[in-house]
Amino acid sequence: MAATESRTARWLLIAAALGFLGIFLFLPLVAVFAEALEKGVGAYMAAIVEPDALAAIRLTLLVAAISVPVNILFGVSAAWAITKFDFPGKSLLITFIDLPFSVSPVVSGLIFVLLFGAHGWFGAWFAERDIQIIFAVPGIVLATVFVTFPFVARELIPLMTEQGRDDEEAALSLGASGWQTFWHVTLPNIRWGLLYGVLLCNARAMGEFGAVSVVSGHIRGLTNTMPLHVEILYNEYNFVAAFAVASLLALLALVTLVLKSIVEWRFNYHHRGTGH
């Protein structure tokens, strides 16, 4: 249909798309970096290496380093079970996987407070053993895992459904074990889709605000991730420092976008090469 459109219509559509990107993507990015560098590179670097900022960066990376592997394990296991086997409750499992997409992150954070808070269902049991979940790193990890666990599974389920079970059944009929089948047949077939899901999961883990805000307690230097630290600095009218830390998140998002584009290209190239 695009070939039948007039040149004017095509240029108008392109201009509209570029204008949308300029207003809602490029202009905010320029504003972030302009505000961050308003007082020079020295003030920018001072805001980045400030102890509370470094603590927020370390915590953000730690939470991502924990939650992403957990989501890889869950996502691959769930996708394998759903696409390779028939069992009662399969549709219910798919519904549960989609649950974080339909629940507000703030609500999910409140759920963990209800479960593990001082007056929660399991709070007293953990308190007796001097284990703190809420307002500590474990609570932040739990909240992040909850809001990110659909990403890997949701990337793999359609891909593995399309690929079918023929390759695995052939490997098993030739005497391969379940682990050998997974390692040498399934994993190579899903590697690009898996990497794509990991990138999305990691980006969401580092940028999550709502659920983490509820369970963190906003303790500076201890339970503030980068998004929470940006909020505190902004509320204190420390705009240069706030935008400096925000620029790091923007850079991480841009890196993720570039890697995502590369993975998409490789995945499409591999997809065409295999004829699937």
Secondary structure, DSSP 4 states (H G I P E B T S, - for coil): -GGGS-HHHHHHHHHHHHHHHIIIIIHHHHHHHHHHTTT-HHHHHHHHHSHHHHHHHHHHHHHHHHHHHHHHHHHHHHHHHHHH---TTHHHHHHHHHHHHHS-HHHHHHHHHHHHSTTSTTHHHHHHTT---TTSHHHHHHHHHHHHTHHHHHHHHHHHHHH-SHHHHHHHHTT--HHHHIIIIIHHHHHHHHHHHHHHHHHHHHH--HHHHHHH---TTTT--HHHHHHHHHHTT-HHHHHHHHHHHHHHHHHHHHHHHHHHHHHHHHHHHHT-
